[in-house]
Amino acid sequence: MIQQKKTQPAVPRFGRMDADLADVQSAIVRSREYLLSRQHPDGYWNGELEADAMLEADYIFLHTLLESGDPGRLRRALAEMMRYQNEDGSWSIYPGGPGNLSLSVKCYSSAKLMGISGDDPRLAKCREWVLKHGGVVACNTFTKMYLCALGEYDYDAVPAIPPEIVLFPKWFYFNIYEISAWSRSILVPLAIMYAKKPFKRIPPSKASTSCSWAAEPTQSFACAGIASRLSRGATSLSFLTVSCTGLRRFTSARCALWRSNARKSGC
């Protein structure tokens, strides 16, 4: 007589799932019905494409760095950015979500660049929230690189991102194609920034760090174990290649070309 094995309940492959599978199926059905209810009788969907306030903050930062931009558009970007500020002074990366430290620092910095005083109640509340959650030194590398370009952070206090990584072949243990498409589209521009180290001096009245809301930048990158060794190794590679200016120019150009091609292909 053949004995049948007892069927084991399905176990999620990734992480922990508290919801019952029936609840998940119900949510899928409701989501599908909602999407279909939004369809135009002619068959298409039409709606405003929105994102968090980071787009406006980045827009203000970039035009400040490049000394470009239409003043009217910059003021409208500022107004739109401030519209998304939370009651506690922070900014969130999605509607109704918790405050995000890096985004809040970006929005604060962009508001200062647009001439809003640090004494403004909105910025004072943001500054208090940022300090409570670790200060600027707890931000992600992306945000710190932005601050470096405006002289508000130290390039030596961020992880080294040498552009020479684009030369690693696909069979190498580490190469940019081992990174997700979205992440490498961020990593490569950061490598160009790290190599070129752009800098624009801004008036003290527009500087974020003039408000004394952060610890010393040199205290920011304190990693342990392999992360620390990898950072020191990348920094050493960067120092070595800087001495070979031809190689650095070549790899920076390769990064720029890669980014241009990635944009055209949608990767």
Backbone as CSV, one residue per row, in Angstrom:
resi,resn,N_x,N_y,N_z,CA_x,CA_y,CA_z,C_x,C_y,C_z
1,MET,0.848,-1.193,0.000,0.000,0.000,0.000,0.886,1.247,0.000
2,ILE,0.581,2.138,-0.931,1.386,3.345,-1.045,0.865,4.401,-0.096
3,GLN,1.753,4.903,0.747,1.375,5.957,1.674,1.630,7.318,1.035
4,GLN,0.624,8.163,1.113,0.763,9.503,0.571,1.397,10.421,1.612
5,LYS,2.324,11.230,1.151,2.965,12.174,2.051,2.003,13.307,2.389
6,LYS,2.100,13.767,3.624,1.261,14.882,4.038,1.724,16.159,3.330
7,THR,0.743,16.892,2.851,1.050,18.132,2.154,1.403,19.213,3.162
8,GLN,2.556,19.819,2.961,2.989,20.887,3.851,2.405,22.215,3.383
9,PRO,2.021,23.087,4.322,1.504,24.406,3.932,2.563,25.214,3.200
10,ALA,2.107,26.035,2.276,3.031,26.853,1.496,3.766,27.829,2.403
11,VAL,5.055,27.921,2.199,5.881,28.834,2.983,6.451,29.895,2.041
12,PRO,6.290,31.169,2.360,6.849,32.223,1.500,8.349,32.052,1.314
13,ARG,8.823,32.229,0.105,10.250,32.061,-0.180,11.078,33.212,0.371
14,PHE,10.500,34.392,0.409,11.272,35.568,0.790,10.616,36.256,1.982
15,GLY,11.386,36.396,3.046,10.915,37.177,4.185,9.757,36.536,4.918
16,ARG,8.982,37.365,5.586,7.893,36.913,6.443,6.595,37.522,5.950
17,MET,5.586,36.684,5.806,4.297,37.166,5.334,3.237,36.877,6.393
18,ASP,2.667,37.931,6.957,1.647,37.769,7.986,0.265,37.534,7.390
19,ALA,0.028,38.038,6.191,-1.297,37.938,5.593,-1.586,36.509,5.127
20,ASP,-2.837,36.097,5.273,-3.271,34.808,4.761,-3.295,34.878,3.238
21,LEU,-3.036,33.752,2.566,-3.018,33.747,1.112,-4.363,34.161,0.526
22,ALA,-5.441,33.867,1.245,-6.761,34.301,0.777,-6.867,35.820,0.786
23,ASP,-6.240,36.453,1.787,-6.239,37.922,1.840,-5.440,38.503,0.684
24,VAL,-4.334,37.829,0.364,-3.517,38.286,-0.760,-4.308,38.202,-2.057
25,GLN,-5.010,37.078,-2.261,-5.812,36.911,-3.479,-6.917,37.946,-3.544
26,SER,-7.527,38.240,-2.403,-8.584,39.246,-2.358,-8.044,40.628,-2.727
27,ALA,-6.833,40.944,-2.226,-6.219,42.236,-2.542,-5.903,42.337,-4.033
28,ILE,-5.479,41.226,-4.625,-5.187,41.215,-6.066,-6.451,41.484,-6.866
29,VAL,-7.545,40.844,-6.471,-8.809,41.024,-7.183,-9.296,42.461,-7.063
30,ARG,-9.223,43.027,-5.850,-9.674,44.406,-5.658,-8.815,45.388,-6.459
31,SER,-7.503,45.140,-6.481,-6.609,46.009,-7.245,-6.923,45.939,-8.735
32,ARG,-7.176,44.735,-9.216,-7.493,44.571,-10.634,-8.790,45.288,-10.991
33,GLU,-9.801,45.132,-10.136,-11.080,45.777,-10.409,-10.968,47.294,-10.366
34,TYR,-10.125,47.794,-9.461,-9.943,49.247,-9.390,-9.280,49.770,-10.658
35,LEU,-8.235,49.080,-11.118,-7.554,49.506,-12.332,-8.506,49.490,-13.531
36,LEU,-9.325,48.464,-13.626,-10.266,48.385,-14.741,-11.321,49.480,-14.646
37,SER,-11.673,49.859,-13.432,-12.679,50.915,-13.268,-12.155,52.275,-13.696
38,ARG,-10.827,52.432,-13.741,-10.208,53.699,-14.129,-9.955,53.781,-15.635
39,GLN,-10.276,52.728,-16.354,-10.011,52.717,-17.787,-11.011,53.601,-18.530
40,HIS,-10.512,54.367,-19.497,-11.363,55.217,-20.326,-12.178,54.339,-21.279
41,PRO,-13.410,54.741,-21.613,-14.226,53.933,-22.543,-13.527,53.613,-23.862
42,ASP,-12.588,54.472,-24.279,-11.874,54.203,-25.531,-10.773,53.166,-25.364
43,GLY,-10.516,52.738,-24.128,-9.559,51.657,-23.906,-8.252,52.044,-23.260
44,TYR,-7.969,53.333,-23.089,-6.685,53.749,-22.516,-6.866,54.228,-21.079
45,TRP,-5.719,54.400,-20.409,-5.704,54.969,-19.062,-5.040,56.339,-19.107
46,ASN,-5.529,57.250,-18.321,-4.963,58.591,-18.291,-4.875,59.048,-16.841
47,GLY,-3.710,59.498,-16.430,-3.547,59.972,-15.058,-2.243,60.726,-14.910
48,GLU,-2.138,61.484,-13.845,-0.919,62.262,-13.608,0.170,61.360,-13.029
49,LEU,1.347,61.420,-13.641,2.487,60.656,-13.146,3.179,61.478,-12.060
50,GLU,3.199,60.955,-10.854,3.776,61.683,-9.734,4.881,60.861,-9.077
51,ALA,5.726,61.542,-8.358,6.761,60.897,-7.556,6.888,61.692,-6.260
52,ASP,7.847,61.307,-5.415,8.012,62.057,-4.174,8.717,63.381,-4.448
53,ALA,8.918,64.160,-3.399,9.472,65.512,-3.538,10.941,65.517,-3.933
54,MET,11.560,64.345,-4.064,12.970,64.297,-4.430,13.223,64.884,-5.815
55,LEU,12.255,64.736,-6.718,12.439,65.271,-8.058,12.588,66.784,-8.022
56,GLU,11.738,67.444,-7.254,11.832,68.901,-7.147,13.124,69.319,-6.446
57,ALA,13.487,68.586,-5.401,14.723,68.903,-4.676,15.939,68.733,-5.577
58,ASP,15.971,67.648,-6.342,17.084,67.414,-7.271,17.116,68.472,-8.370
59,TYR,15.953,68.873,-8.830,15.857,69.891,-9.880,16.487,71.199,-9.410
60,ILE,16.145,71.595,-8.188,16.693,72.834,-7.627,18.202,72.715,-7.435
61,PHE,18.640,71.578,-6.914,20.071,71.366,-6.687,20.857,71.448,-7.993
62,LEU,20.377,70.729,-9.016,21.120,70.658,-10.271,21.257,72.039,-10.921
63,HIS,20.166,72.792,-10.938,20.238,74.108,-11.556,21.088,75.077,-10.731
64,THR,21.126,74.864,-9.433,22.015,75.681,-8.607,23.468,75.361,-8.927
65,LEU,23.778,74.077,-9.063,25.143,73.658,-9.364,25.582,74.151,-10.737
66,LEU,24.669,74.101,-11.712,25.003,74.475,-13.085,24.771,75.958,-13.362
67,GLU,24.247,76.665,-12.373,23.922,78.087,-12.537,23.003,78.289,-13.737
68,SER,21.964,77.518,-13.790,21.017,77.566,-14.898,19.599,77.525,-14.331
69,GLY,18.630,77.339,-15.190,17.254,77.191,-14.754,16.448,78.470,-14.838
70,ASP,15.156,78.302,-15.106,14.242,79.430,-15.165,13.760,79.755,-13.758
71,PRO,13.913,81.003,-13.303,13.515,81.352,-11.930,12.062,81.011,-11.620
72,GLY,11.183,81.207,-12.595,9.777,80.890,-12.369,9.563,79.410,-12.130
73,ARG,10.205,78.576,-12.933,10.076,77.124,-12.762,10.678,76.679,-11.433
74,LEU,11.783,77.292,-11.049,12.408,76.929,-9.779,11.490,77.275,-8.607
75,ARG,10.814,78.427,-8.688,9.882,78.797,-7.610,8.702,77.841,-7.562
76,ARG,8.219,77.411,-8.712,7.109,76.457,-8.738,7.556,75.094,-8.204
77,ALA,8.783,74.703,-8.523,9.318,73.444,-7.987,9.408,73.513,-6.464
78,LEU,9.833,74.660,-5.940,9.911,74.837,-4.492,8.529,74.738,-3.857
79,ALA,7.549,75.411,-4.452,6.191,75.372,-3.902,5.641,73.949,-3.894
80,GLU,5.893,73.197,-4.971,5.425,71.814,-5.044,6.135,70.949,-4.006
81,MET,7.416,71.162,-3.828,8.178,70.395,-2.845,7.670,70.648,-1.429
82,MET,7.445,71.910,-1.094,6.989,72.248,0.255,5.591,71.717,0.520
83,ARG,4.820,71.513,-0.531,3.452,71.003,-0.369,3.438,69.598,0.228
84,TYR,4.520,68.863,0.047,4.568,67.475,0.511,5.195,67.322,1.901
85,GLN,5.557,68.403,2.550,6.175,68.289,3.871,5.174,67.745,4.887
86,ASN,5.632,66.829,5.734,4.783,66.241,6.763,4.623,67.182,7.949
87,GLU,3.654,66.872,8.791,3.394,67.693,9.966,4.585,67.725,10.921
88,ASP,5.351,66.627,10.970,6.498,66.577,11.886,7.742,67.252,11.313
89,GLY,7.623,67.825,10.108,8.739,68.532,9.489,9.515,67.725,8.472
90,SER,9.272,66.430,8.397,10.017,65.559,7.481,9.327,65.486,6.120
91,TRP,9.946,64.741,5.207,9.347,64.399,3.920,9.361,62.879,3.778
92,SER,8.358,62.333,3.108,8.238,60.885,2.920,8.448,60.523,1.464
93,ILE,8.846,59.290,1.231,9.078,58.847,-0.146,7.811,58.280,-0.785
94,TYR,6.730,58.141,-0.005,5.441,57.754,-0.574,4.331,58.334,0.297
95,PRO,3.156,58.595,-0.271,2.071,59.242,0.480,1.702,58.479,1.751
96,GLY,1.664,59.183,2.838,1.283,58.567,4.103,2.391,57.783,4.775
97,GLY,3.582,57.758,4.180,4.679,56.979,4.747,5.424,57.735,5.824
98,PRO,6.338,57.053,6.506,7.139,57.715,7.540,8.155,58.666,6.927
99,GLY,8.669,59.577,7.723,9.674,60.502,7.235,10.934,59.775,6.800
100,ASN,11.542,60.256,5.741,12.778,59.680,5.226,13.909,60.673,5.454
101,LEU,14.967,60.234,6.109,16.041,61.140,6.505,16.734,61.777,5.305
102,SER,17.149,60.984,4.342,17.891,61.516,3.201,17.043,62.484,2.390
103,LEU,15.792,62.137,2.154,14.907,63.019,1.412,14.661,64.321,2.173
104,SER,14.513,64.227,3.480,14.280,65.429,4.287,15.471,66.368,4.226
105,VAL,16.689,65.811,4.257,17.893,66.641,4.154,17.962,67.300,2.782
106,LYS,17.630,66.548,1.725,17.637,67.120,0.383,16.648,68.271,0.261
107,CYS,15.441,68.069,0.773,14.417,69.109,0.670,14.801,70.323,1.498
108,TYR,15.358,70.099,2.674,15.813,71.209,3.512,16.884,72.008,2.778
109,SER,17.860,71.299,2.227,18.957,71.959,1.530,18.446,72.743,0.325
110,SER,17.511,72.163,-0.429,16.971,72.834,-1.608,16.168,74.070,-1.211
111,ALA,15.440,73.989,-0.113,14.688,75.156,0.359,15.640,76.286,0.740
112,LYS,16.765,75.937,1.385,17.764,76.963,1.721,18.365,77.570,0.445
113,LEU,18.615,76.731,-0.554,19.168,77.235,-1.812,18.214,78.218,-2.484
114,MET,16.920,78.034,-2.241,15.931,78.927,-2.832,15.667,80.161,-1.968
115,GLY,16.438,80.319,-0.897,16.353,81.542,-0.112,15.500,81.493,1.121
116,ILE,14.945,80.331,1.475,14.160,80.237,2.703,15.108,80.215,3.894
117,SER,14.844,81.026,4.871,15.721,81.137,6.034,15.636,79.891,6.918
118,GLY,16.745,79.576,7.551,16.755,78.458,8.492,15.871,78.711,9.697
119,ASP,15.514,79.975,9.927,14.620,80.315,11.039,13.156,80.129,10.683
120,ASP,12.874,79.872,9.425,11.495,79.622,9.003,10.946,78.432,9.797
121,PRO,9.742,78.528,10.354,9.195,77.427,11.173,9.197,76.083,10.465
122,ARG,8.975,76.084,9.162,8.958,74.808,8.427,10.342,74.154,8.417
123,LEU,11.376,74.961,8.208,12.729,74.408,8.187,13.236,74.117,9.590
124,ALA,12.826,74.932,10.544,13.229,74.669,11.925,12.678,73.321,12.394
125,LYS,11.449,73.037,12.012,10.846,71.754,12.388,11.552,70.600,11.683
126,CYS,11.922,70.802,10.418,12.643,69.764,9.681,14.007,69.521,10.305
127,ARG,14.700,70.599,10.638,16.036,70.467,11.234,15.962,69.693,12.546
128,GLU,14.950,69.954,13.340,14.776,69.235,14.602,14.532,67.758,14.352
129,TRP,13.727,67.454,13.333,13.433,66.054,13.003,14.695,65.342,12.514
130,VAL,15.479,66.012,11.663,16.703,65.413,11.127,17.689,65.099,12.246
131,LEU,17.889,66.038,13.154,18.809,65.818,14.273,18.354,64.654,15.148
132,LYS,17.056,64.550,15.342,16.502,63.471,16.166,16.735,62.112,15.538
133,HIS,16.875,62.072,14.209,17.022,60.795,13.505,18.434,60.557,12.981
134,GLY,19.419,61.191,13.577,20.813,60.865,13.271,21.601,61.945,12.571
135,GLY,20.945,62.994,12.094,21.674,64.077,11.438,22.123,63.720,10.040
136,VAL,22.806,64.648,9.415,23.241,64.477,8.033,24.168,63.277,7.876
137,VAL,24.953,62.980,8.894,25.910,61.877,8.773,25.222,60.525,8.610
138,ALA,23.934,60.447,8.928,23.198,59.183,8.790,22.501,59.066,7.437
139,CYS,22.689,60.057,6.565,22.067,60.024,5.229,22.735,58.985,4.340
140,ASN,22.100,58.693,3.217,22.722,57.788,2.258,23.809,58.504,1.459
141,THR,24.620,57.717,0.762,25.751,58.269,0.010,25.294,59.222,-1.082
142,PHE,24.166,58.917,-1.709,23.634,59.747,-2.774,23.456,61.195,-2.295
143,THR,22.823,61.340,-1.141,22.573,62.682,-0.592,23.873,63.366,-0.196
144,LYS,24.790,62.618,0.390,26.064,63.209,0.811,26.868,63.719,-0.382
145,MET,26.816,63.006,-1.501,27.534,63.456,-2.690,26.966,64.780,-3.186
146,TYR,25.648,64.943,-3.097,25.039,66.213,-3.475,25.592,67.337,-2.610
147,LEU,25.653,67.075,-1.313,26.140,68.094,-0.388,27.617,68.390,-0.641
148,CYS,28.384,67.375,-1.025,29.805,67.589,-1.340,29.962,68.583,-2.485
149,ALA,29.099,68.471,-3.490,29.208,69.336,-4.661,28.969,70.804,-4.313
150,LEU,28.284,71.047,-3.205,28.031,72.421,-2.776,28.922,72.818,-1.603
151,GLY,29.931,72.018,-1.342,30.874,72.342,-0.275,30.331,72.154,1.124
152,GLU,29.261,71.373,1.269,28.641,71.183,2.574,28.967,69.821,3.181
153,TYR,29.801,69.065,2.525,30.246,67.776,3.035,31.609,67.515,2.431
154,ASP,32.331,66.570,2.991,33.705,66.306,2.571,33.737,65.078,1.661
155,TYR,34.300,65.229,0.461,34.403,64.087,-0.444,35.190,62.932,0.187
156,ASP,36.095,63.237,1.103,36.865,62.184,1.765,36.037,61.407,2.776
157,ALA,34.840,61.904,3.085,33.997,61.255,4.092,32.903,60.395,3.476
158,VAL,32.910,60.231,2.145,31.938,59.359,1.491,32.669,58.141,0.932
159,PRO,31.973,57.015,0.768,32.627,55.823,0.213,33.201,56.104,-1.176
160,ALA,34.379,55.571,-1.444,35.019,55.760,-2.747,34.241,54.996,-3.816
161,ILE,33.950,55.678,-4.935,33.279,55.037,-6.070,34.127,55.317,-7.315
162,PRO,35.250,54.645,-7.479,36.128,54.922,-8.623,35.470,54.515,-9.935
163,PRO,35.537,55.354,-10.965,34.903,55.020,-12.250,35.533,53.824,-12.941
164,GLU,36.706,53.407,-12.481,37.381,52.259,-13.102,36.567,50.967,-12.983
165,ILE,35.530,50.963,-12.159,34.720,49.748,-12.022,34.008,49.398,-13.326
166,VAL,33.813,50.380,-14.224,33.140,50.065,-15.487,34.021,49.210,-16.390
167,LEU,35.308,49.111,-16.080,36.222,48.307,-16.901,36.204,46.835,-16.517
168,PHE,35.616,46.513,-15.366,35.586,45.115,-14.949,34.704,44.314,-15.918
169,PRO,35.201,43.200,-16.472,34.396,42.401,-17.414,33.270,41.660,-16.686
170,LYS,32.316,41.159,-17.447,31.142,40.499,-16.855,31.508,39.231,-16.097
171,TRP,32.636,38.586,-16.470,33.010,37.362,-15.774,33.711,37.641,-14.452
172,PHE,34.063,38.905,-14.203,34.763,39.259,-12.975,33.816,39.123,-11.787
173,TYR,34.406,38.821,-10.609,33.588,38.587,-9.410,32.651,39.753,-9.139
174,PHE,33.150,40.987,-9.315,32.304,42.162,-9.163,32.328,42.967,-10.452
175,ASN,31.162,43.252,-10.989,31.044,44.137,-12.151,29.687,44.817,-12.074
176,ILE,29.529,45.892,-12.830,28.306,46.688,-12.675,27.056,45.920,-13.090
177,TYR,27.208,44.838,-13.876,26.039,44.083,-14.306,25.600,43.046,-13.266
178,GLU,26.336,42.966,-12.162,25.889,42.169,-11.023,24.998,43.014,-10.109
179,ILE,24.813,44.275,-10.463,23.986,45.197,-9.693,22.677,45.400,-10.442
180,SER,21.596,45.607,-9.716,20.304,45.810,-10.362,20.351,47.014,-11.295
181,ALA,19.505,46.999,-12.320,19.526,48.041,-13.350,19.333,49.427,-12.741
182,TRP,18.387,49.551,-11.808,18.137,50.867,-11.209,19.351,51.323,-10.419
183,SER,19.958,50.410,-9.679,21.099,50.787,-8.834,22.306,51.191,-9.664
184,ARG,22.583,50.484,-10.744,23.768,50.844,-11.532,23.550,52.151,-12.291
185,SER,22.280,52.491,-12.575,22.024,53.779,-13.213,22.288,54.923,-12.246
186,ILE,22.361,54.622,-10.958,22.734,55.604,-9.940,24.244,55.539,-9.688
187,LEU,24.773,54.322,-9.630,26.181,54.131,-9.290,27.120,54.778,-10.305
188,VAL,26.830,54.621,-11.590,27.730,55.147,-12.617,27.809,56.673,-12.578
189,PRO,26.681,57.408,-12.504,26.804,58.872,-12.349,27.538,59.281,-11.077
190,LEU,27.328,58.529,-9.985,28.050,58.846,-8.754,29.549,58.643,-8.931
191,ALA,29.913,57.634,-9.728,31.342,57.412,-10.007,31.939,58.592,-10.767
192,ILE,31.157,59.164,-11.687,31.630,60.346,-12.418,31.790,61.515,-11.459
193,MET,30.814,61.694,-10.572,30.905,62.777,-9.587,32.122,62.595,-8.692
194,TYR,32.361,61.346,-8.274,33.491,61.081,-7.381,34.812,61.378,-8.078
195,ALA,34.869,61.089,-9.386,36.108,61.333,-10.137,36.315,62.821,-10.406
196,LYS,35.251,63.502,-10.785,35.359,64.920,-11.152,35.308,65.842,-9.936
197,LYS,34.606,65.394,-8.895,34.437,66.186,-7.665,34.014,67.633,-7.963
198,PRO,32.834,67.798,-8.562,32.366,69.162,-8.847,32.188,69.944,-7.554
199,PHE,32.389,71.244,-7.645,32.268,72.081,-6.445,31.770,73.462,-6.836
200,LYS,30.772,73.936,-6.121,30.278,75.297,-6.292,30.123,75.917,-4.908
201,ARG,30.770,77.036,-4.700,30.655,77.731,-3.419,29.332,78.493,-3.378
202,ILE,28.585,78.293,-2.315,27.314,78.977,-2.159,27.404,79.954,-0.991
203,PRO,26.575,80.998,-0.990,26.608,81.974,0.112,26.291,81.305,1.447
204,PRO,26.896,81.757,2.529,26.622,81.171,3.853,25.140,81.159,4.214
205,SER,24.407,82.152,3.742,22.978,82.211,4.075,22.183,81.082,3.435
206,LYS,22.729,80.470,2.365,22.032,79.384,1.689,22.586,78.007,2.059
207,ALA,23.610,77.994,2.900,24.234,76.727,3.283,23.422,76.042,4.366
208,SER,23.265,74.730,4.244,22.508,73.974,5.240,23.313,73.754,6.508
209,THR,24.616,73.478,6.356,25.433,73.150,7.516,25.734,74.372,8.378
210,SER,25.395,75.570,7.863,25.589,76.762,8.696,24.644,76.767,9.880
211,CYS,23.648,75.874,9.841,22.682,75.792,10.935,23.161,74.867,12.046
212,SER,24.367,74.299,11.904,24.950,73.414,12.921,24.010,72.264,13.249
213,TRP,23.550,71.590,12.242,22.604,70.488,12.461,23.234,69.126,12.224
214,ALA,24.567,69.092,12.050,25.218,67.815,11.774,26.512,67.688,12.550
215,ALA,26.906,66.432,12.758,28.210,66.168,13.371,29.287,66.393,12.322
216,GLU,30.552,66.259,12.716,31.638,66.453,11.768,31.540,65.422,10.649
217,PRO,31.660,65.847,9.368,31.553,64.906,8.259,32.529,63.752,8.350
218,THR,33.708,63.988,8.895,34.715,62.929,8.939,34.303,61.806,9.874
219,GLN,33.250,61.991,10.679,32.777,60.941,11.566,31.741,60.057,10.889
220,SER,31.411,60.374,9.633,30.241,59.759,9.034,30.452,58.324,8.582
221,PHE,31.639,57.986,8.087,31.800,56.674,7.470,32.593,55.768,8.393
222,ALA,31.903,55.151,9.309,32.551,54.259,10.265,31.959,52.873,10.093
223,CYS,32.490,52.100,9.149,31.989,50.753,8.880,32.895,49.726,9.558
224,ALA,32.371,48.549,9.714,33.148,47.494,10.367,33.362,46.344,9.397
225,GLY,34.359,45.499,9.705,34.585,44.266,8.959,34.876,44.491,7.494
226,ILE,34.233,43.655,6.662,34.544,43.653,5.232,34.150,44.964,4.567
227,ALA,33.073,45.610,5.037,32.656,46.876,4.418,33.765,47.910,4.534
228,SER,34.405,47.957,5.690,35.485,48.916,5.891,36.673,48.596,4.986
229,ARG,37.014,47.304,4.869,38.145,46.920,4.027,37.862,47.209,2.556
230,LEU,36.624,46.961,2.127,36.265,47.253,0.744,36.371,48.744,0.449
231,SER,35.930,49.552,1.399,36.003,51.000,1.194,37.449,51.461,1.107
232,ARG,38.309,50.931,2.002,39.716,51.313,1.966,40.363,50.857,0.672
233,GLY,39.961,49.660,0.184,40.512,49.176,-1.071,40.093,50.042,-2.245
234,ALA,38.815,50.442,-2.279,38.329,51.304,-3.354,39.003,52.664,-3.305
235,THR,39.225,53.170,-2.097,39.901,54.458,-1.958,41.329,54.368,-2.464
236,SER,42.017,53.263,-2.142,43.388,53.072,-2.625,43.427,53.002,-4.139
237,LEU,42.458,52.267,-4.733,42.383,52.185,-6.191,42.173,53.566,-6.784
238,SER,41.310,54.352,-6.145,41.042,55.699,-6.646,42.294,56.557,-6.605
239,PHE,43.052,56.487,-5.510,44.284,57.272,-5.390,45.297,56.863,-6.455
240,LEU,45.397,55.541,-6.722,46.355,55.062,-7.704,46.002,55.540,-9.104
241,THR,44.698,55.498,-9.437,44.297,55.870,-10.788,44.303,57.378,-10.985
242,VAL,44.139,58.138,-9.917,44.207,59.588,-10.054,45.581,60.008,-10.534
243,SER,46.624,59.281,-10.063,47.987,59.603,-10.489,48.184,59.318,-11.975
244,CYS,47.346,58.442,-12.516,47.390,58.166,-13.950,46.213,58.903,-14.585
245,THR,46.382,60.177,-14.863,45.276,61.022,-15.295,44.653,60.544,-16.596
246,GLY,45.454,59.946,-17.479,44.909,59.441,-18.732,43.885,58.358,-18.493
247,LEU,44.191,57.424,-17.581,43.258,56.350,-17.255,41.996,56.907,-16.620
248,ARG,42.157,57.877,-15.722,40.989,58.448,-15.064,40.077,59.156,-16.072
249,ARG,40.680,59.899,-17.015,39.868,60.567,-18.038,39.162,59.538,-18.917
250,PHE,39.865,58.457,-19.249,39.290,57.421,-20.099,38.108,56.748,-19.419
251,THR,38.281,56.363,-18.163,37.201,55.666,-17.471,36.024,56.593,-17.187
252,SER,36.284,57.863,-16.915,35.193,58.817,-16.711,34.378,58.968,-17.995
253,ALA,35.085,59.012,-19.126,34.393,59.106,-20.418,33.590,57.846,-20.686
254,ARG,34.136,56.683,-20.308,33.405,55.427,-20.481,32.136,55.426,-19.641
255,CYS,32.218,55.943,-18.428,31.036,56.041,-17.566,29.973,56.917,-18.214
256,ALA,30.401,58.074,-18.727,29.455,58.991,-19.361,28.811,58.346,-20.584
257,LEU,29.607,57.621,-21.386,29.077,56.943,-22.566,28.108,55.846,-22.160
258,TRP,28.461,55.093,-21.131,27.579,54.022,-20.655,26.248,54.598,-20.208
259,ARG,26.282,55.710,-19.467,25.051,56.316,-18.967,24.190,56.816,-20.123
260,SER,24.828,57.401,-21.136,24.074,57.886,-22.302,23.393,56.738,-23.032
261,ASN,24.120,55.635,-23.231,23.536,54.483,-23.906,22.442,53.836,-23.075
262,ALA,22.623,53.828,-21.760,21.606,53.239,-20.863,20.311,54.021,-20.937
263,ARG,20.424,55.342,-21.011,19.214,56.166,-21.118,18.470,55.899,-22.419
264,LYS,19.210,55.723,-23.523,18.585,55.479,-24.813,17.882,54.126,-24.845
265,SER,18.490,53.127,-24.166,17.911,51.786,-24.168,16.893,51.582,-23.075
266,GLY,16.783,52.553,-22.152,15.815,52.440,-21.065,16.283,51.574,-19.934
267,CYS,17.571,51.270,-19.858,18.120,50.424,-18.789,18.564,51.271,-17.615
